[in-house]
């Protein structure tokens, strides 16, 4: 019994392995829109290729019962056409984009259990048991575009679509504005057919808003017209980025100008070099007359044609596997009877479980008939068509993998800039940019440090440029609405390619534009009018010591003189015999009277000796202390006197920013709309905060419109200008009345400005670094700062700071004091003479006559050392009256 069962099983397995037979003719049908000739051609091409070259069917062939072309809005005609095909008997129906007629067709095939292969971005989400849509579902494509935009870190997005219903396919993109705080999403619909009157006004409006990131949901056929109109309004350029929803980016023959001026990114199923595509176009064994579904003016296969081709191949391969386990035959069906095809349910279920690889990737469906495991290639527009830079896969954990070759991008941009004319915006500010006296064209009209660098960059990179002065003639300032003016505004609005000036690289500006590598390093300093050197004062020799020291010295002089007088009076060793020859004496003499004490101390100060010599220890101690005091004082005075008499000093009322902030007499300010103004506005340092409070309160008087105006105000006096050190240094070298106060308040760099994401930034930065390494920028700096400067100022200042010969102005005061002293001494002598003459005994001669006699005696008796004595009434006798009579008696005898 067991052997019998084994034999039965063996026969069953052999029968199963042989499978079921396919009919000789496998009838299929197709229906497409009136204008969808490419899908029809792809369908015919796939059928012919399977019948002639494929090994899928050994003894069978595909037979197309009919290919109908219908108006997609004529649902009734489409229904009748499909019914006619069903009456002939078909195993599957193929179609492309046929909405809205597809609703009636899918309803019919569902009722009759006929597999429907659809190639359209159908928004269906309900279960369609008998429909297989080879076009990726909108949830997958929307997610792919969303991931791509997030990867590029866009902060704005404008979605431009032809049809409002297409926004359903872009749901994830509309959510970007809520998921990402920085993302701003704008949606615009193109009205009517492509044309200047229809599309240009909308594109012009978008250009004026300054948006530079776009998602273009335009059909492949209208892409060329779209970019032509975008170019008219100025949306075509290196600062605009586009992502295309069309999956035919590699098929379009792009205009050559787009290669260098537009950043276009898209998704595609396959590349031109894909082996599956090569197999598709392989015609070595082509024995049929049907042409490949490739438009004459396009570079590669369109996605719609590839999807139809894949759907036919998927059907054929699935059918060849289905008949290995299931019986299969094709029967005619009637639409009014509604008797379904008996193999339809089993075959449709098998189709959803079957997997195959095609041109568009892996073909696999879920229970709803929607395609899963979708993958795309990420491509950028390049000079040779498109360049693959990554992949997107629904099954990959990270989904998006970008492998851009940035070095290749740089080389491409380097070639692109060679054929460009850059629009350069600038302001006149010596020495960076100045008007040339004999300039004629845009290149020769300007000169300066930045112009030399630009000319060198132009020569090395082989590009041309046009220079325009910005209308408001400022660097740029952001208003309350967040809008920029000046050079920054021109770059933000992409009306210029390069901002050529001494643009300071700051955080706020970096949020609006991009900068090249710095070409100069600088900081903020205080420009002030140089203080006049003080003219030598007549009594300048008093300056080495302050008034307080002079007063203390005078007070010390009188105090010590009195102390010496008092000590000499108290000390017994200072009293001595006036007549040393006499052994006995009744009177003692003290040499330190009060006036003698004054004379003794003044002699020490003047370092001159006197005939007064202290003998007591106490008076000698005072003399030594006074001598030490005068030694230090005179030495200090002498040392300081040399500097005061030989060096003319400049006295500046302010020495640094703290001095400036702590006073209000000197006005100080900045240039409006400049980086220096922004520095003080944003600074958190207390000193700089106080300075900004002063500047903001006194805007009218403290700020200036340009650096030239600020320098003129400094020269006018009583104004300090806060500006960049390089510009300050340039003007100081050319005007001897200017100087800088204190050190640098900060440290930053100058760079050239470019719009954000400019393709020229890296090229220019790299070349600027090369110029620095080669010393070219230093050469230009020396040319405009030092070689053309008036360096006599520095030389003159150095000479004045050195010791110079003394003129009369330096020491004239001592001559005045000498003259005054002589006059005073003559007056004192005259007073003494008058007093003595009046007190002379028996004098009948007048004072005038007596003075004339004495004067003649002094003139004509120069060598005489003696004269006749005179007796004066008020002469104080040295003896009393008795001794005086005794002395007179002795003399008479």
Secondary structure in CASP SS format (residue, H / E / C, confidence):
PFRMAT SS
TARGET T0000
AUTHOR 0000-0000-0000
METHOD secondary structure of the structure
MODEL  1
X C 1.00
X H 1.00
X H 1.00
X H 1.00
X H 1.00
X H 1.00
X H 1.00
X H 1.00
X H 1.00
X H 1.00
X H 1.00
X H 1.00
X H 1.00
X H 1.00
X H 1.00
X H 1.00
X H 1.00
X H 1.00
X C 1.00
X C 1.00
X C 1.00
X C 1.00
X C 1.00
X C 1.00
X E 1.00
X E 1.00
X E 1.00
X E 1.00
X E 1.00
X E 1.00
X E 1.00
X E 1.00
X E 1.00
X C 1.00
X C 1.00
X C 1.00
X H 1.00
X H 1.00
X H 1.00
X H 1.00
X H 1.00
X H 1.00
X H 1.00
X H 1.00
X H 1.00
X H 1.00
X H 1.00
X H 1.00
X H 1.00
X H 1.00
X H 1.00
X H 1.00
X C 1.00
X C 1.00
X C 1.00
X C 1.00
X C 1.00
X C 1.00
X C 1.00
X C 1.00
X E 1.00
X E 1.00
X E 1.00
X E 1.00
X E 1.00
X E 1.00
X E 1.00
X E 1.00
X E 1.00
X E 1.00
X C 1.00
X C 1.00
X C 1.00
X C 1.00
X H 1.00
X H 1.00
X H 1.00
X H 1.00
X H 1.00
X H 1.00
X H 1.00
X H 1.00
X H 1.00
X H 1.00
X H 1.00
X H 1.00
X H 1.00
X H 1.00
X C 1.00
X C 1.00
X C 1.00
X E 1.00
X E 1.00
X E 1.00
X E 1.00
X C 1.00
X C 1.00
X C 1.00
X C 1.00
X C 1.00
X C 1.00
X H 1.00
X H 1.00
X H 1.00
X H 1.00
X H 1.00
X H 1.00
X H 1.00
X H 1.00
X H 1.00
X H 1.00
X H 1.00
X C 1.00
X C 1.00
X E 1.00
X E 1.00
X E 1.00
X E 1.00
X C 1.00
X C 1.00
X C 1.00
X C 1.00
X C 1.00
X C 1.00
X C 1.00
X C 1.00
X C 1.00
X C 1.00
X C 1.00
X C 1.00
X E 1.00
X E 1.00
X E 1.00
X C 1.00
X C 1.00
X C 1.00
X C 1.00
X H 1.00
X H 1.00
X H 1.00
X H 1.00
X H 1.00
X H 1.00
X H 1.00
X H 1.00
X H 1.00
X H 1.00
X H 1.00
X H 1.00
X H 1.00
X H 1.00
X C 1.00
X C 1.00
X C 1.00
X C 1.00
X E 1.00
X E 1.00
X E 1.00
X E 1.00
X E 1.00
X E 1.00
X C 1.00
X C 1.00
X H 1.00
X H 1.00
X H 1.00
X H 1.00
X H 1.00
X H 1.00
X H 1.00
X H 1.00
X H 1.00
X H 1.00
X H 1.00
X C 1.00
X H 1.00
X H 1.00
X H 1.00
X H 1.00
X C 1.00
X C 1.00
X C 1.00
X C 1.00
X E 1.00
X E 1.00
X E 1.00
X E 1.00
X E 1.00
X E 1.00
X C 1.00
X C 1.00
X C 1.00
X C 1.00
X C 1.00
X C 1.00
X H 1.00
X H 1.00
X H 1.00
X H 1.00
X H 1.00
X H 1.00
X H 1.00
X H 1.00
X H 1.00
X H 1.00
X H 1.00
X H 1.00
X H 1.00
X H 1.00
X C 1.00
X C 1.00
X C 1.00
X E 1.00
X E 1.00
X E 1.00
X E 1.00
X E 1.00
X C 1.00
X C 1.00
X H 1.00
X H 1.00
X H 1.00
X H 1.00
X H 1.00
X H 1.00
X H 1.00
X H 1.00
X H 1.00
X H 1.00
X H 1.00
X H 1.00
X H 1.00
X H 1.00
X C 1.00
X C 1.00
X C 1.00
X C 1.00
X C 1.00
X C 1.00
X C 1.00
X E 1.00
X E 1.00
X E 1.00
X E 1.00
X C 1.00
X C 1.00
X C 1.00
X C 1.00
X C 1.00
X C 1.00
X C 1.00
X C 1.00
X C 1.00
X C 1.00
X C 1.00
X H 1.00
X H 1.00
X H 1.00
X H 1.00
X H 1.00
X H 1.00
X C 1.00
X E 1.00
X E 1.00
X E 1.00
X E 1.00
X E 1.00
X E 1.00
X C 1.00
X C 1.00
X C 1.00
X C 1.00
X C 1.00
X C 1.00
X H 1.00
X H 1.00
X H 1.00
X H 1.00
X H 1.00
X H 1.00
X H 1.00
X C 1.00
X C 1.00
X C 1.00
X C 1.00
X C 1.00
X C 1.00
X C 1.00
X C 1.00
X C 1.00
X C 1.00
X C 1.00
X C 1.00
X C 1.00
X C 1.00
X C 1.00
X C 1.00
X C 1.00
X C 1.00
X C 1.00
X C 1.00
X C 1.00
X H 1.00
X H 1.00
X H 1.00
X H 1.00
X H 1.00
X H 1.00
X H 1.00
X H 1.00
X H 1.00
X H 1.00
X H 1.00
X H 1.00
X H 1.00
X H 1.00
X H 1.00
X H 1.00
X H 1.00
X H 1.00
X H 1.00
X H 1.00
X C 1.00
X C 1.00
X C 1.00
X C 1.00
X C 1.00
X C 1.00
X C 1.00
X C 1.00
X C 1.00
X C 1.00
X C 1.00
X C 1.00
X C 1.00
X C 1.00
X C 1.00
X C 1.00
X C 1.00
X C 1.00
X C 1.00
X C 1.00
X C 1.00
X H 1.00
X H 1.00
X H 1.00
X H 1.00
X H 1.00
X H 1.00
X H 1.00
X H 1.00
X H 1.00
X H 1.00
X C 1.00
X C 1.00
X E 1.00
X E 1.00
X E 1.00
X C 1.00
X C 1.00
X E 1.00
X E 1.00
X E 1.00
X C 1.00
X E 1.00
X C 1.00
X C 1.00
X C 1.00
X C 1.00
X E 1.00
X E 1.00
X C 1.00
X C 1.00
X C 1.00
X E 1.00
X E 1.00
X E 1.00
X E 1.00
X E 1.00
X E 1.00
X E 1.00
X E 1.00
X C 1.00
X C 1.00
X E 1.00
X E 1.00
X E 1.00
X E 1.00
X E 1.00
X E 1.00
X E 1.00
X E 1.00
X E 1.00
X C 1.00
X C 1.00
X C 1.00
X C 1.00
X C 1.00
X C 1.00
X E 1.00
X E 1.00
X E 1.00
X C 1.00
X C 1.00
X C 1.00
X H 1.00
X H 1.00
X H 1.00
X H 1.00
X H 1.00
X H 1.00
X H 1.00
X H 1.00
X H 1.00
X H 1.00
X H 1.00
X H 1.00
X C 1.00
X C 1.00
X C 1.00
X E 1.00
X E 1.00
X E 1.00
X E 1.00
X E 1.00
X E 1.00
X C 1.00
X C 1.00
X E 1.00
X C 1.00
X C 1.00
X C 1.00
X E 1.00
X E 1.00
X E 1.00
X C 1.00
X C 1.00
X C 1.00
X C 1.00
X C 1.00
X C 1.00
X C 1.00
X C 1.00
X C 1.00
X C 1.00
X E 1.00
X E 1.00
X C 1.00
X H 1.00
X H 1.00
X H 1.00
X H 1.00
X H 1.00
X H 1.00
X H 1.00
X H 1.00
X H 1.00
X H 1.00
X H 1.00
X H 1.00
X H 1.00
X C 1.00
X C 1.00
X E 1.00
X E 1.00
X E 1.00
X E 1.00
X E 1.00
X E 1.00
X C 1.00
X C 1.00
X C 1.00
X C 1.00
X C 1.00
X C 1.00
X C 1.00
X C 1.00
X E 1.00
X C 1.00
X C 1.00
X C 1.00
X C 1.00
X C 1.00
X E 1.00
X C 1.00
X H 1.00
X H 1.00
X H 1.00
X H 1.00
X H 1.00
X H 1.00
X H 1.00
X C 1.00
X C 1.00
X C 1.00
X C 1.00
X C 1.00
X E 1.00
X E 1.00
X E 1.00
X E 1.00
X E 1.00
X E 1.00
X E 1.00
X C 1.00
X C 1.00
X H 1.00
X H 1.00
X H 1.00
X H 1.00
X H 1.00
X H 1.00
X C 1.00
X E 1.00
X E 1.00
X C 1.00
X C 1.00
X C 1.00
X C 1.00
X E 1.00
X E 1.00
X E 1.00
X C 1.00
X E 1.00
X E 1.00
X E 1.00
X E 1.00
X E 1.00
X E 1.00
X C 1.00
X C 1.00
X C 1.00
X E 1.00
X C 1.00
X C 1.00
X C 1.00
X C 1.00
X C 1.00
X C 1.00
X H 1.00
X H 1.00
X H 1.00
X C 1.00
X C 1.00
X C 1.00
X C 1.00
X H 1.00
X H 1.00
X H 1.00
X H 1.00
X H 1.00
X H 1.00
X H 1.00
X H 1.00
X H 1.00
X H 1.00
X H 1.00
X H 1.00
X H 1.00
X H 1.00
X H 1.00
X H 1.00
X H 1.00
X H 1.00
X H 1.00
X H 1.00
X H 1.00
X H 1.00
X H 1.00
X H 1.00
X C 1.00
X H 1.00
X H 1.00
X H 1.00
X E 1.00
X E 1.00
X E 1.00
X C 1.00
X C 1.00
X C 1.00
X C 1.00
X C 1.00
X C 1.00
X C 1.00
X C 1.00
X C 1.00
X C 1.00
X E 1.00
X E 1.00
X E 1.00
X C 1.00
X C 1.00
X C 1.00
X H 1.00
X H 1.00
X H 1.00
X H 1.00
X H 1.00
X H 1.00
X H 1.00
X H 1.00
X H 1.00
X H 1.00
X H 1.00
X H 1.00
X C 1.00
X C 1.00
X C 1.00
X C 1.00
X C 1.00
X C 1.00
X C 1.00
X C 1.00
X C 1.00
X C 1.00
X C 1.00
X H 1.00
X H 1.00
X H 1.00
X H 1.00
X H 1.00
X H 1.00
X H 1.00
X H 1.00
X H 1.00
X H 1.00
X H 1.00
X H 1.00
X H 1.00
X H 1.00
X H 1.00
X H 1.00
X H 1.00
X H 1.00
X H 1.00
X H 1.00
X H 1.00
X H 1.00
X H 1.00
X H 1.00
X H 1.00
X H 1.00
X H 1.00
X H 1.00
X H 1.00
X H 1.00
X C 1.00
X C 1.00
X C 1.00
X E 1.00
X C 1.00
X C 1.00
X C 1.00
X C 1.00
X C 1.00
X C 1.00
X H 1.00
X H 1.00
X H 1.00
X H 1.00
X H 1.00
X C 1.00
X C 1.00
X C 1.00
X C 1.00
X C 1.00
X E 1.00
X E 1.00
X E 1.00
X C 1.00
X E 1.00
X C 1.00
X C 1.00
X C 1.00
X H 1.00
X H 1.00
X H 1.00
X H 1.00
X H 1.00
X H 1.00
X H 1.00
X H 1.00
X C 1.00
X C 1.00
X C 1.00
X H 1.00
X H 1.00
X H 1.00
X H 1.00
X H 1.00
X H 1.00
X H 1.00
X H 1.00
X H 1.00
X H 1.00
X H 1.00
X H 1.00
X C 1.00
X H 1.00
X H 1.00
X H 1.00
X H 1.00
X C 1.00
X E 1.00
X C 1.00
X C 1.00
X H 1.00
X H 1.00
X H 1.00
X H 1.00
X H 1.00
X H 1.00
X H 1.00
X H 1.00
X H 1.00
X H 1.00
X C 1.00
X C 1.00
X E 1.00
X E 1.00
X E 1.00
X E 1.00
X E 1.00
X E 1.00
X H 1.00
X H 1.00
X H 1.00
X H 1.00
X H 1.00
X H 1.00
X H 1.00
X H 1.00
X C 1.00
X C 1.00
X C 1.00
X C 1.00
X C 1.00
X E 1.00
X E 1.00
X E 1.00
X E 1.00
X C 1.00
X C 1.00
X C 1.00
X C 1.00
X C 1.00
X C 1.00
X E 1.00
X E 1.00
X E 1.00
X E 1.00
X E 1.00
X E 1.00
X E 1.00
X C 1.00
X C 1.00
X C 1.00
X C 1.00
X C 1.00
X C 1.00
X H 1.00
X H 1.00
X H 1.00
X H 1.00
X H 1.00
X H 1.00
X H 1.00
X H 1.00
X H 1.00
X H 1.00
X H 1.00
X H 1.00
X H 1.00
X C 1.00
X C 1.00
X H 1.00
X H 1.00
X H 1.00
X H 1.00
X H 1.00
X H 1.00
X H 1.00
X H 1.00
X H 1.00
X H 1.00
X H 1.00
X H 1.00
X C 1.00
X C 1.00
X C 1.00
X C 1.00
X H 1.00
X H 1.00
X H 1.00
X H 1.00
X H 1.00
X H 1.00
X H 1.00
X H 1.00
X H 1.00
X H 1.00
X C 1.00
X C 1.00
X C 1.00
X C 1.00
X C 1.00
X C 1.00
X H 1.00
X H 1.00
X H 1.00
X H 1.00
X H 1.00
X H 1.00
X H 1.00
X H 1.00
X H 1.00
X H 1.00
X H 1.00
X H 1.00
X H 1.00
X H 1.00
X H 1.00
X H 1.00
X H 1.00
X H 1.00
X H 1.00
X H 1.00
X H 1.00
X H 1.00
X H 1.00
X H 1.00
X H 1.00
X H 1.00
X H 1.00
X H 1.00
X H 1.00
X H 1.00
X H 1.00
X C 1.00
X E 1.00
X C 1.00
X C 1.00
X C 1.00
X C 1.00
X C 1.00
X C 1.00
X H 1.00
X H 1.00
X H 1.00
X H 1.00
X H 1.00
X H 1.00
X H 1.00
X H 1.00
X H 1.00
X H 1.00
X H 1.00
X H 1.00
X H 1.00
X H 1.00
X C 1.00
X C 1.00
X C 1.00
X C 1.00
X C 1.00
X C 1.00
X C 1.00
X C 1.00
X C 1.00
X C 1.00
X C 1.00
X E 1.00
X C 1.00
X C 1.00
X C 1.00
X C 1.00
X C 1.00
X C 1.00
X C 1.00
X C 1.00
X H 1.00
X H 1.00
X H 1.00
X H 1.00
X H 1.00
X H 1.00
X H 1.00
X H 1.00
X H 1.00
X H 1.00
X H 1.00
X H 1.00
X C 1.00
END
